Amino acid sequence: MTILATGATVGGYVIEQIMQKNIENEGIDPVIATIVRLVVDGLWLSEILGVGDLDSELREKVIKHLIMMTRT
C-alpha cells in the first residue's frame, strides 16, 4: 500500500510538472495560468470531497471568469 501511494504521488508530481510546463507555454502570463490551474484544482477537489460546494449559478460565474482570465 505504501508503495502504491508513493508511486501515485511521484507519478502525480511528474504529471503536474508536465501540465504546468504546458500551461506556461500557452502564450498567456504564467502567473495567470498557474492561478487558473490552482483554482480549477481546488474546485475539482471541493466537488470530489463534497466540501465548500458552490451553488450552480456562482460556480458557472467562477468558471466563466476563469476562462476570461485565460483570454486576456
Buried (B, 14 or more C-beta within 10 A) or exposed (E): EEEEEEEEEEEEEEEEEEEBEEBBEEEBEEEBBEEBBEBEEEBEEBEEEEEEEBEEEEBEEBBEEBEEBBEE
